[in-house]
Amino acid sequence: MTYRSPFARNLWGIVEYMGNNINIGVNCNLWELLFLQASLQNGKYFSGGIMLQVLL
């Protein structure tokens, strides 16, 4: 399930149920160039990432 707030269009949350695991994540798009992602896998393992997007 993905939820995007109508007040903060660049921020959205994700909840995913996979059998006996629940994954929770947050994505954020900053200035159309920088994309940030953070998540908890099974509620205890953190993972995150940063992406810089350059259009050629």
C-alpha positions in Angstrom: 0.0 0.0 0.0 1.3 3.4 -0.9 0.1 6.7 0.5 0.9 10.2 -0.8 -0.3 13.2 1.1 -2.1 15.9 -0.8 -0.2 18.5 1.2 3.4 17.1 0.6 3.4 15.9 -3.0 7.2 15.1 -2.8 6.9 12.7 0.2 5.2 9.3 0.3 5.1 6.2 2.5 4.9 2.5 1.7 3.8 -0.4 3.7 4.2 -3.9 2.3 3.1 -7.2 3.8 4.9 -10.4 2.6 3.7 -13.5 4.3 5.2 -13.1 7.8 7.2 -9.9 7.2 6.1 -6.3 7.2 8.2 -3.7 5.4 7.8 0.0 6.0 9.4 2.7 3.9 9.5 6.5 3.1 10.5 8.1 -0.2 11.2 11.8 -0.7 11.9 13.6 -4.0 13.8 16.9 -3.4 14.2 19.6 -6.0 13.5 17.2 -8.9 17.2 16.1 -8.7 17.7 14.3 -5.4 15.7 11.2 -4.3 16.0 9.8 -0.8 14.7 6.5 0.4 14.6 4.9 3.9 13.0 1.6 5.0 12.7 -1.0 7.7 12.7 -4.6 6.6 10.7 -6.8 8.9 10.6 -3.9 11.4 14.2 -4.2 12.4 16.7 -4.0 9.5 17.3 -0.5 8.2 18.1 0.2 4.6 18.4 3.5 2.8 19.6 5.2 -0.4 20.3 8.4 -2.2 20.0 9.0 -5.9 21.1 12.0 -7.9 19.1 12.4 -11.2 20.8 14.2 -14.1 18.9 14.5 -17.4 21.1 14.4 -20.5 
